[in-house]
Amino acid sequence: IDWERLLEHLEQEGDAVKMELLDAYYNLAEMYRKAGERDKTLEVLMKAIARDPSRRIPLGKIHDLAKTSRDAAWGMKIFRIVR
């Protein structure tokens, strides 16, 4: 699945496909995370925060990303972005 292309399509559809859009964000973020692209992972999860009113799931994923990075400076960058 081309997650980036799917996201573009879903973003244009609006609220009718909100859960599908969030799932696409999470799948794309996971793809980037596995590839070691932590900045791209964070970028995608920040987009998910903007679309998820509870913010619980994307913030949890960002927390996990920061925990596993073991890079204090990068973790502080994340903290400043999501507060």
mmCIF file as gemmi writes it, N, C-alpha and C atoms, coordinates in Angstrom:
data_model
loop_
_atom_site.group_PDB
_atom_site.id
_atom_site.type_symbol
_atom_site.label_atom_id
_atom_site.label_alt_id
_atom_site.label_comp_id
_atom_site.label_asym_id
_atom_site.label_entity_id
_atom_site.label_seq_id
_atom_site.pdbx_PDB_ins_code
_atom_site.Cartn_x
_atom_site.Cartn_y
_atom_site.Cartn_z
_atom_site.occupancy
_atom_site.B_iso_or_equiv
_atom_site.pdbx_formal_charge
_atom_site.auth_seq_id
_atom_site.auth_asym_id
_atom_site.pdbx_PDB_model_num
ATOM 1 N N . ILE Axp A 1 ? 0.851 -1.178 0 1 0 ? 1 A 1
ATOM 2 C CA . ILE Axp A 1 ? 0 0 0 1 0 ? 1 A 1
ATOM 3 C C . ILE Axp A 1 ? 0.896 1.24 0 1 0 ? 1 A 1
ATOM 4 N N . ASP Axp A 2 ? 0.569 2.196 -0.833 1 0 ? 2 A 1
ATOM 5 C CA . ASP Axp A 2 ? 1.273 3.475 -0.865 1 0 ? 2 A 1
ATOM 6 C C . ASP Axp A 2 ? 0.592 4.394 0.146 1 0 ? 2 A 1
ATOM 7 N N . TRP Axp A 3 ? 1.079 4.372 1.384 1 0 ? 3 A 1
ATOM 8 C CA . TRP Axp A 3 ? 0.425 5.094 2.477 1 0 ? 3 A 1
ATOM 9 C C . TRP Axp A 3 ? 0.409 6.598 2.253 1 0 ? 3 A 1
ATOM 10 N N . GLU Axp A 4 ? 1.469 7.128 1.665 1 0 ? 4 A 1
ATOM 11 C CA . GLU Axp A 4 ? 1.499 8.574 1.435 1 0 ? 4 A 1
ATOM 12 C C . GLU Axp A 4 ? 0.391 8.998 0.461 1 0 ? 4 A 1
ATOM 13 N N . ARG Axp A 5 ? 0.212 8.24 -0.611 1 0 ? 5 A 1
ATOM 14 C CA . ARG Axp A 5 ? -0.837 8.551 -1.58 1 0 ? 5 A 1
ATOM 15 C C . ARG Axp A 5 ? -2.229 8.373 -0.975 1 0 ? 5 A 1
ATOM 16 N N . LEU Axp A 6 ? -2.394 7.325 -0.184 1 0 ? 6 A 1
ATOM 17 C CA . LEU Axp A 6 ? -3.67 7.095 0.48 1 0 ? 6 A 1
ATOM 18 C C . LEU Axp A 6 ? -3.997 8.254 1.422 1 0 ? 6 A 1
ATOM 19 N N . LEU Axp A 7 ? -2.999 8.73 2.149 1 0 ? 7 A 1
ATOM 20 C CA . LEU Axp A 7 ? -3.226 9.867 3.041 1 0 ? 7 A 1
ATOM 21 C C . LEU Axp A 7 ? -3.677 11.096 2.275 1 0 ? 7 A 1
ATOM 22 N N . GLU Axp A 8 ? -3.05 11.369 1.159 1 0 ? 8 A 1
ATOM 23 C CA . GLU Axp A 8 ? -3.46 12.52 0.343 1 0 ? 8 A 1
ATOM 24 C C . GLU Axp A 8 ? -4.931 12.401 -0.035 1 0 ? 8 A 1
ATOM 25 N N . HIS Axp A 9 ? -5.334 11.208 -0.448 1 0 ? 9 A 1
ATOM 26 C CA . HIS Axp A 9 ? -6.725 10.979 -0.839 1 0 ? 9 A 1
ATOM 27 C C . HIS Axp A 9 ? -7.667 11.161 0.355 1 0 ? 9 A 1
ATOM 28 N N . LEU Axp A 10 ? -7.324 10.553 1.484 1 0 ? 10 A 1
ATOM 29 C CA . LEU Axp A 10 ? -8.191 10.61 2.655 1 0 ? 10 A 1
ATOM 30 C C . LEU Axp A 10 ? -8.294 12.018 3.22 1 0 ? 10 A 1
ATOM 31 N N . GLU Axp A 11 ? -7.213 12.79 3.157 1 0 ? 11 A 1
ATOM 32 C CA . GLU Axp A 11 ? -7.26 14.163 3.654 1 0 ? 11 A 1
ATOM 33 C C . GLU Axp A 11 ? -8.27 14.996 2.877 1 0 ? 11 A 1
ATOM 34 N N . GLN Axp A 12 ? -8.479 14.675 1.627 1 0 ? 12 A 1
ATOM 35 C CA . GLN Axp A 12 ? -9.42 15.423 0.796 1 0 ? 12 A 1
ATOM 36 C C . GLN Axp A 12 ? -10.859 15.012 1.055 1 0 ? 12 A 1
ATOM 37 N N . GLU Axp A 13 ? -11.08 13.858 1.665 1 0 ? 13 A 1
ATOM 38 C CA . GLU Axp A 13 ? -12.428 13.336 1.881 1 0 ? 13 A 1
ATOM 39 C C . GLU Axp A 13 ? -13.138 13.936 3.085 1 0 ? 13 A 1
ATOM 40 N N . GLY Axp A 14 ? -12.419 14.456 4.056 1 0 ? 14 A 1
ATOM 41 C CA . GLY Axp A 14 ? -13.048 15.075 5.218 1 0 ? 14 A 1
ATOM 42 C C . GLY Axp A 14 ? -13.386 14.097 6.319 1 0 ? 14 A 1
ATOM 43 N N . ASP Axp A 15 ? -14.335 14.486 7.181 1 0 ? 15 A 1
ATOM 44 C CA . ASP Axp A 15 ? -14.662 13.726 8.383 1 0 ? 15 A 1
ATOM 45 C C . ASP Axp A 15 ? -15.291 12.371 8.12 1 0 ? 15 A 1
ATOM 46 N N . ALA Axp A 16 ? -15.822 12.142 6.958 1 0 ? 16 A 1
ATOM 47 C CA . ALA Axp A 16 ? -16.49 10.875 6.669 1 0 ? 16 A 1
ATOM 48 C C . ALA Axp A 16 ? -15.543 9.697 6.794 1 0 ? 16 A 1
ATOM 49 N N . VAL Axp A 17 ? -14.279 9.922 6.615 1 0 ? 17 A 1
ATOM 50 C CA . VAL Axp A 17 ? -13.312 8.821 6.669 1 0 ? 17 A 1
ATOM 51 C C . VAL Axp A 17 ? -12.273 9.057 7.761 1 0 ? 17 A 1
ATOM 52 N N . LYS Axp A 18 ? -12.69 9.699 8.844 1 0 ? 18 A 1
ATOM 53 C CA . LYS Axp A 18 ? -11.756 10.091 9.896 1 0 ? 18 A 1
ATOM 54 C C . LYS Axp A 18 ? -10.946 8.918 10.448 1 0 ? 18 A 1
ATOM 55 N N . MET Axp A 19 ? -11.582 7.818 10.782 1 0 ? 19 A 1
ATOM 56 C CA . MET Axp A 19 ? -10.845 6.681 11.347 1 0 ? 19 A 1
ATOM 57 C C . MET Axp A 19 ? -9.892 6.074 10.321 1 0 ? 19 A 1
ATOM 58 N N . GLU Axp A 20 ? -10.306 5.998 9.071 1 0 ? 20 A 1
ATOM 59 C CA . GLU Axp A 20 ? -9.424 5.476 8.04 1 0 ? 20 A 1
ATOM 60 C C . GLU Axp A 20 ? -8.206 6.381 7.875 1 0 ? 20 A 1
ATOM 61 N N . LEU Axp A 21 ? -8.435 7.686 7.98 1 0 ? 21 A 1
ATOM 62 C CA . LEU Axp A 21 ? -7.341 8.646 7.88 1 0 ? 21 A 1
ATOM 63 C C . LEU Axp A 21 ? -6.369 8.458 9.047 1 0 ? 21 A 1
ATOM 64 N N . LEU Axp A 22 ? -6.897 8.341 10.251 1 0 ? 22 A 1
ATOM 65 C CA . LEU Axp A 22 ? -6.029 8.141 11.41 1 0 ? 22 A 1
ATOM 66 C C . LEU Axp A 22 ? -5.254 6.84 11.293 1 0 ? 22 A 1
ATOM 67 N N . ASP Axp A 23 ? -5.91 5.772 10.858 1 0 ? 23 A 1
ATOM 68 C CA . ASP Axp A 23 ? -5.213 4.498 10.665 1 0 ? 23 A 1
ATOM 69 C C . ASP Axp A 23 ? -4.104 4.643 9.633 1 0 ? 23 A 1
ATOM 70 N N . ALA Axp A 24 ? -4.361 5.39 8.578 1 0 ? 24 A 1
ATOM 71 C CA . ALA Axp A 24 ? -3.339 5.601 7.55 1 0 ? 24 A 1
ATOM 72 C C . ALA Axp A 24 ? -2.157 6.38 8.13 1 0 ? 24 A 1
ATOM 73 N N . TYR Axp A 25 ? -2.445 7.4 8.936 1 0 ? 25 A 1
ATOM 74 C CA . TYR Axp A 25 ? -1.362 8.13 9.594 1 0 ? 25 A 1
ATOM 75 C C . TYR Axp A 25 ? -0.527 7.189 10.46 1 0 ? 25 A 1
ATOM 76 N N . TYR Axp A 26 ? -1.192 6.356 11.254 1 0 ? 26 A 1
ATOM 77 C CA . TYR Axp A 26 ? -0.464 5.463 12.152 1 0 ? 26 A 1
ATOM 78 C C . TYR Axp A 26 ? 0.351 4.433 11.375 1 0 ? 26 A 1
ATOM 79 N N . ASN Axp A 27 ? -0.197 3.925 10.273 1 0 ? 27 A 1
ATOM 80 C CA . ASN Axp A 27 ? 0.554 2.965 9.462 1 0 ? 27 A 1
ATOM 81 C C . ASN Axp A 27 ? 1.764 3.616 8.798 1 0 ? 27 A 1
ATOM 82 N N . LEU Axp A 28 ? 1.596 4.83 8.294 1 0 ? 28 A 1
ATOM 83 C CA . LEU Axp A 28 ? 2.716 5.54 7.683 1 0 ? 28 A 1
ATOM 84 C C . LEU Axp A 28 ? 3.775 5.851 8.744 1 0 ? 28 A 1
ATOM 85 N N . ALA Axp A 29 ? 3.342 6.284 9.915 1 0 ? 29 A 1
ATOM 86 C CA . ALA Axp A 29 ? 4.285 6.572 11 1 0 ? 29 A 1
ATOM 87 C C . ALA Axp A 29 ? 5.068 5.319 11.375 1 0 ? 29 A 1
ATOM 88 N N . GLU Axp A 30 ? 4.393 4.188 11.438 1 0 ? 30 A 1
ATOM 89 C CA . GLU Axp A 30 ? 5.061 2.927 11.773 1 0 ? 30 A 1
ATOM 90 C C . GLU Axp A 30 ? 6.076 2.55 10.691 1 0 ? 30 A 1
ATOM 91 N N . MET Axp A 31 ? 5.724 2.769 9.439 1 0 ? 31 A 1
ATOM 92 C CA . MET Axp A 31 ? 6.647 2.488 8.336 1 0 ? 31 A 1
ATOM 93 C C . MET Axp A 31 ? 7.916 3.339 8.492 1 0 ? 31 A 1
ATOM 94 N N . TYR Axp A 32 ? 7.735 4.632 8.747 1 0 ? 32 A 1
ATOM 95 C CA . TYR Axp A 32 ? 8.887 5.515 8.936 1 0 ? 32 A 1
ATOM 96 C C . TYR Axp A 32 ? 9.687 5.12 10.18 1 0 ? 32 A 1
ATOM 97 N N . ARG Axp A 33 ? 8.995 4.751 11.272 1 0 ? 33 A 1
ATOM 98 C CA . ARG Axp A 33 ? 9.689 4.36 12.492 1 0 ? 33 A 1
ATOM 99 C C . ARG Axp A 33 ? 10.582 3.152 12.258 1 0 ? 33 A 1
ATOM 100 N N . LYS Axp A 34 ? 10.041 2.15 11.564 1 0 ? 34 A 1
ATOM 101 C CA . LYS Axp A 34 ? 10.814 0.939 11.271 1 0 ? 34 A 1
ATOM 102 C C . LYS Axp A 34 ? 12.011 1.228 10.37 1 0 ? 34 A 1
ATOM 103 N N . ALA Axp A 35 ? 11.885 2.259 9.535 1 0 ? 35 A 1
ATOM 104 C CA . ALA Axp A 35 ? 12.98 2.643 8.64 1 0 ? 35 A 1
ATOM 105 C C . ALA Axp A 35 ? 14 3.546 9.343 1 0 ? 35 A 1
ATOM 106 N N . GLY Axp A 36 ? 13.731 3.875 10.614 1 0 ? 36 A 1
ATOM 107 C CA . GLY Axp A 36 ? 14.645 4.723 11.361 1 0 ? 36 A 1
ATOM 108 C C . GLY Axp A 36 ? 14.496 6.206 11.063 1 0 ? 36 A 1
ATOM 109 N N . GLU Axp A 37 ? 13.385 6.581 10.45 1 0 ? 37 A 1
ATOM 110 C CA . GLU Axp A 37 ? 13.115 7.981 10.08 1 0 ? 37 A 1
ATOM 111 C C . GLU Axp A 37 ? 12.311 8.656 11.185 1 0 ? 37 A 1
ATOM 112 N N . ARG Axp A 38 ? 12.967 8.957 12.299 1 0 ? 38 A 1
ATOM 113 C CA . ARG Axp A 38 ? 12.229 9.468 13.45 1 0 ? 38 A 1
ATOM 114 C C . ARG Axp A 38 ? 11.617 10.843 13.204 1 0 ? 38 A 1
ATOM 115 N N . ASP Axp A 39 ? 12.274 11.72 12.444 1 0 ? 39 A 1
ATOM 116 C CA . ASP Axp A 39 ? 11.693 13.041 12.177 1 0 ? 39 A 1
ATOM 117 C C . ASP Axp A 39 ? 10.444 12.929 11.314 1 0 ? 39 A 1
ATOM 118 N N . LYS Axp A 40 ? 10.489 12.045 10.308 1 0 ? 40 A 1
ATOM 119 C CA . LYS Axp A 40 ? 9.309 11.837 9.466 1 0 ? 40 A 1
ATOM 120 C C . LYS Axp A 40 ? 8.194 11.185 10.28 1 0 ? 40 A 1
ATOM 121 N N . THR Axp A 41 ? 8.565 10.263 11.166 1 0 ? 41 A 1
ATOM 122 C CA . THR Axp A 41 ? 7.582 9.626 12.038 1 0 ? 41 A 1
ATOM 123 C C . THR Axp A 41 ? 6.884 10.686 12.877 1 0 ? 41 A 1
ATOM 124 N N . LEU Axp A 42 ? 7.661 11.568 13.473 1 0 ? 42 A 1
ATOM 125 C CA . LEU Axp A 42 ? 7.098 12.631 14.305 1 0 ? 42 A 1
ATOM 126 C C . LEU Axp A 42 ? 6.201 13.549 13.476 1 0 ? 42 A 1
ATOM 127 N N . GLU Axp A 43 ? 6.631 13.892 12.279 1 0 ? 43 A 1
ATOM 128 C CA . GLU Axp A 43 ? 5.832 14.765 11.41 1 0 ? 43 A 1
ATOM 129 C C . GLU Axp A 43 ? 4.455 14.163 11.135 1 0 ? 43 A 1
ATOM 130 N N . VAL Axp A 44 ? 4.418 12.886 10.822 1 0 ? 44 A 1
ATOM 131 C CA . VAL Axp A 44 ? 3.151 12.211 10.53 1 0 ? 44 A 1
ATOM 132 C C . VAL Axp A 44 ? 2.279 12.147 11.789 1 0 ? 44 A 1
ATOM 133 N N . LEU Axp A 45 ? 2.882 11.848 12.93 1 0 ? 45 A 1
ATOM 134 C CA . LEU Axp A 45 ? 2.106 11.772 14.17 1 0 ? 45 A 1
ATOM 135 C C . LEU Axp A 45 ? 1.579 13.142 14.582 1 0 ? 45 A 1
ATOM 136 N N . MET Axp A 46 ? 2.301 14.202 14.275 1 0 ? 46 A 1
ATOM 137 C CA . MET Axp A 46 ? 1.794 15.549 14.557 1 0 ? 46 A 1
ATOM 138 C C . MET Axp A 46 ? 0.562 15.849 13.699 1 0 ? 46 A 1
ATOM 139 N N . LYS Axp A 47 ? 0.547 15.363 12.474 1 0 ? 47 A 1
ATOM 140 C CA . LYS Axp A 47 ? -0.642 15.526 11.627 1 0 ? 47 A 1
ATOM 141 C C . LYS Axp A 47 ? -1.812 14.745 12.221 1 0 ? 47 A 1
ATOM 142 N N . ALA Axp A 48 ? -1.517 13.575 12.782 1 0 ? 48 A 1
ATOM 143 C CA . ALA Axp A 48 ? -2.576 12.769 13.402 1 0 ? 48 A 1
ATOM 144 C C . ALA Axp A 48 ? -3.151 13.491 14.621 1 0 ? 48 A 1
ATOM 145 N N . ILE Axp A 49 ? -2.304 14.169 15.389 1 0 ? 49 A 1
ATOM 146 C CA . ILE Axp A 49 ? -2.786 14.924 16.551 1 0 ? 49 A 1
ATOM 147 C C . ILE Axp A 49 ? -3.798 15.975 16.118 1 0 ? 49 A 1
ATOM 148 N N . ALA Axp A 50 ? -3.515 16.625 15.009 1 0 ? 50 A 1
ATOM 149 C CA . ALA Axp A 50 ? -4.418 17.674 14.522 1 0 ? 50 A 1
ATOM 150 C C . ALA Axp A 50 ? -5.778 17.114 14.117 1 0 ? 50 A 1
ATOM 151 N N . ARG Axp A 51 ? -5.847 15.836 13.775 1 0 ? 51 A 1
ATOM 152 C CA . ARG Axp A 51 ? -7.094 15.23 13.317 1 0 ? 51 A 1
ATOM 153 C C . ARG Axp A 51 ? -7.81 14.41 14.394 1 0 ? 51 A 1
ATOM 154 N N . ASP Axp A 52 ? -7.118 14.125 15.499 1 0 ? 52 A 1
ATOM 155 C CA . ASP Axp A 52 ? -7.681 13.276 16.548 1 0 ? 52 A 1
ATOM 156 C C . ASP Axp A 52 ? -7.994 14.142 17.772 1 0 ? 52 A 1
ATOM 157 N N . PRO Axp A 53 ? -9.279 14.406 18.04 1 0 ? 53 A 1
ATOM 158 C CA . PRO Axp A 53 ? -9.643 15.294 19.145 1 0 ? 53 A 1
ATOM 159 C C . PRO Axp A 53 ? -9.145 14.811 20.512 1 0 ? 53 A 1
ATOM 160 N N . SER Axp A 54 ? -9.056 13.526 20.732 1 0 ? 54 A 1
ATOM 161 C CA . SER Axp A 54 ? -8.603 13.023 22.031 1 0 ? 54 A 1
ATOM 162 C C . SER Axp A 54 ? -7.085 13.136 22.168 1 0 ? 54 A 1
ATOM 163 N N . ARG Axp A 55 ? -6.376 13.086 21.07 1 0 ? 55 A 1
ATOM 164 C CA . ARG Axp A 55 ? -4.909 13.172 21.012 1 0 ? 55 A 1
ATOM 165 C C . ARG Axp A 55 ? -4.212 12.033 21.756 1 0 ? 55 A 1
ATOM 166 N N . ARG Axp A 56 ? -4.96 11.16 22.398 1 0 ? 56 A 1
ATOM 167 C CA . ARG Axp A 56 ? -4.384 10.116 23.244 1 0 ? 56 A 1
ATOM 168 C C . ARG Axp A 56 ? -3.477 9.15 22.477 1 0 ? 56 A 1
ATOM 169 N N . ILE Axp A 57 ? -3.969 8.613 21.366 1 0 ? 57 A 1
ATOM 170 C CA . ILE Axp A 57 ? -3.195 7.616 20.622 1 0 ? 57 A 1
ATOM 171 C C . ILE Axp A 57 ? -1.938 8.228 20.001 1 0 ? 57 A 1
ATOM 172 N N . PRO Axp A 58 ? -2.058 9.341 19.257 1 0 ? 58 A 1
ATOM 173 C CA . PRO Axp A 58 ? -0.823 9.871 18.669 1 0 ? 58 A 1
ATOM 174 C C . PRO Axp A 58 ? 0.184 10.341 19.721 1 0 ? 58 A 1
ATOM 175 N N . LEU Axp A 59 ? -0.299 10.915 20.833 1 0 ? 59 A 1
ATOM 176 C CA . LEU Axp A 59 ? 0.633 11.328 21.887 1 0 ? 59 A 1
ATOM 177 C C . LEU Axp A 59 ? 1.329 10.124 22.517 1 0 ? 59 A 1
ATOM 178 N N . GLY Axp A 60 ? 0.612 9.034 22.666 1 0 ? 60 A 1
ATOM 179 C CA . GLY Axp A 60 ? 1.221 7.801 23.181 1 0 ? 60 A 1
ATOM 180 C C . GLY Axp A 60 ? 2.292 7.272 22.244 1 0 ? 60 A 1
ATOM 181 N N . LYS Axp A 61 ? 2.021 7.339 20.949 1 0 ? 61 A 1
ATOM 182 C CA . LYS Axp A 61 ? 3.002 6.883 19.963 1 0 ? 61 A 1
ATOM 183 C C . LYS Axp A 61 ? 4.224 7.798 19.954 1 0 ? 61 A 1
ATOM 184 N N . ILE Axp A 62 ? 4.008 9.1 20.123 1 0 ? 62 A 1
ATOM 185 C CA . ILE Axp A 62 ? 5.124 10.043 20.184 1 0 ? 62 A 1
ATOM 186 C C . ILE Axp A 62 ? 5.951 9.784 21.448 1 0 ? 62 A 1
ATOM 187 N N . HIS Axp A 63 ? 5.271 9.523 22.553 1 0 ? 63 A 1
ATOM 188 C CA . HIS Axp A 63 ? 5.966 9.198 23.804 1 0 ? 63 A 1
ATOM 189 C C . HIS Axp A 63 ? 6.843 7.966 23.617 1 0 ? 63 A 1
ATOM 190 N N . ASP Axp A 64 ? 6.297 6.922 23.002 1 0 ? 64 A 1
ATOM 191 C CA . ASP Axp A 64 ? 7.07 5.706 22.76 1 0 ? 64 A 1
ATOM 192 C C . ASP Axp A 64 ? 8.264 5.984 21.86 1 0 ? 64 A 1
ATOM 193 N N . LEU Axp A 65 ? 8.057 6.818 20.85 1 0 ? 65 A 1
ATOM 194 C CA . LEU Axp A 65 ? 9.138 7.172 19.927 1 0 ? 65 A 1
ATOM 195 C C . LEU Axp A 65 ? 10.263 7.875 20.681 1 0 ? 65 A 1
ATOM 196 N N . ALA Axp A 66 ? 9.914 8.814 21.541 1 0 ? 66 A 1
ATOM 197 C CA . ALA Axp A 66 ? 10.925 9.543 22.316 1 0 ? 66 A 1
ATOM 198 C C . ALA Axp A 66 ? 11.664 8.613 23.27 1 0 ? 66 A 1
ATOM 199 N N . LYS Axp A 67 ? 10.922 7.694 23.894 1 0 ? 67 A 1
ATOM 200 C CA . LYS Axp A 67 ? 11.519 6.754 24.838 1 0 ? 67 A 1
ATOM 201 C C . LYS Axp A 67 ? 12.544 5.852 24.163 1 0 ? 67 A 1
ATOM 202 N N . THR Axp A 68 ? 12.231 5.397 22.972 1 0 ? 68 A 1
ATOM 203 C CA . THR Axp A 68 ? 13.119 4.449 22.3 1 0 ? 68 A 1
ATOM 204 C C . THR Axp A 68 ? 14.265 5.137 21.555 1 0 ? 68 A 1
ATOM 205 N N . SER Axp A 69 ? 14.209 6.439 21.388 1 0 ? 69 A 1
ATOM 206 C CA . SER Axp A 69 ? 15.265 7.12 20.634 1 0 ? 69 A 1
ATOM 207 C C . SER Axp A 69 ? 16.571 7.215 21.419 1 0 ? 69 A 1
ATOM 208 N N . ARG Axp A 70 ? 16.477 7.291 22.738 1 0 ? 70 A 1
ATOM 209 C CA . ARG Axp A 70 ? 17.647 7.404 23.606 1 0 ? 70 A 1
ATOM 210 C C . ARG Axp A 70 ? 18.544 8.583 23.218 1 0 ? 70 A 1
ATOM 211 N N . ASP Axp A 71 ? 17.911 9.64 22.735 1 0 ? 71 A 1
ATOM 212 C CA . ASP Axp A 71 ? 18.614 10.86 22.341 1 0 ? 71 A 1
ATOM 213 C C . ASP Axp A 71 ? 17.954 11.995 23.114 1 0 ? 71 A 1
ATOM 214 N N . ALA Axp A 72 ? 18.595 12.444 24.182 1 0 ? 72 A 1
ATOM 215 C CA . ALA Axp A 72 ? 17.992 13.435 25.073 1 0 ? 72 A 1
ATOM 216 C C . ALA Axp A 72 ? 17.64 14.732 24.35 1 0 ? 72 A 1
ATOM 217 N N . ALA Axp A 73 ? 18.525 15.205 23.479 1 0 ? 73 A 1
ATOM 218 C CA . ALA Axp A 73 ? 18.257 16.459 22.759 1 0 ? 73 A 1
ATOM 219 C C . ALA Axp A 73 ? 17.032 16.316 21.871 1 0 ? 73 A 1
ATOM 220 N N . TRP Axp A 74 ? 16.918 15.197 21.198 1 0 ? 74 A 1
ATOM 221 C CA . TRP Axp A 74 ? 15.768 14.968 20.322 1 0 ? 74 A 1
ATOM 222 C C . TRP Axp A 74 ? 14.502 14.817 21.165 1 0 ? 74 A 1
ATOM 223 N N . GLY Axp A 75 ? 14.61 14.146 22.306 1 0 ? 75 A 1
ATOM 224 C CA . GLY Axp A 75 ? 13.469 14.015 23.202 1 0 ? 75 A 1
ATOM 225 C C . GLY Axp A 75 ? 12.97 15.357 23.7 1 0 ? 75 A 1
ATOM 226 N N . MET Axp A 76 ? 13.891 16.272 23.99 1 0 ? 76 A 1
ATOM 227 C CA . MET Axp A 76 ? 13.498 17.618 24.416 1 0 ? 76 A 1
ATOM 228 C C . MET Axp A 76 ? 12.816 18.376 23.267 1 0 ? 76 A 1
ATOM 229 N N . LYS Axp A 77 ? 13.287 18.151 22.058 1 0 ? 77 A 1
ATOM 230 C CA . LYS Axp A 77 ? 12.657 18.769 20.882 1 0 ? 77 A 1
ATOM 231 C C . LYS Axp A 77 ? 11.189 18.312 20.797 1 0 ? 77 A 1
ATOM 232 N N . ILE Axp A 78 ? 10.974 17.03 20.985 1 0 ? 78 A 1
ATOM 233 C CA . ILE Axp A 78 ? 9.618 16.492 20.948 1 0 ? 78 A 1
ATOM 234 C C . ILE Axp A 78 ? 8.778 17.124 22.052 1 0 ? 78 A 1
ATOM 235 N N . PHE Axp A 79 ? 9.324 17.205 23.252 1 0 ? 79 A 1
ATOM 236 C CA . PHE Axp A 79 ? 8.597 17.783 24.376 1 0 ? 79 A 1
ATOM 237 C C . PHE Axp A 79 ? 8.144 19.201 24.066 1 0 ? 79 A 1
ATOM 238 N N . ARG Axp A 80 ? 9.024 20.015 23.481 1 0 ? 80 A 1
ATOM 239 C CA . ARG Axp A 80 ? 8.674 21.402 23.157 1 0 ? 80 A 1
ATOM 240 C C . ARG Axp A 80 ? 7.595 21.459 22.076 1 0 ? 80 A 1
ATOM 241 N N . ILE Axp A 81 ? 7.622 20.54 21.14 1 0 ? 81 A 1
ATOM 242 C CA . ILE Axp A 81 ? 6.665 20.54 20.046 1 0 ? 81 A 1
ATOM 243 C C . ILE Axp A 81 ? 5.262 20.159 20.521 1 0 ? 81 A 1
ATOM 244 N N . VAL Axp A 82 ? 5.145 19.162 21.368 1 0 ? 82 A 1
ATOM 245 C CA . VAL Axp A 82 ? 3.819 18.625 21.715 1 0 ? 82 A 1
ATOM 246 C C . VAL Axp A 82 ? 3.202 19.222 22.966 1 0 ? 82 A 1
ATOM 247 N N . ARG Axp A 83 ? 3.875 20.091 23.649 1 0 ? 83 A 1
ATOM 248 C CA . ARG Axp A 83 ? 3.241 20.613 24.858 1 0 ? 83 A 1
ATOM 249 C C . ARG Axp A 83 ? 2.215 21.622 24.553 1 0 ? 83 A 1
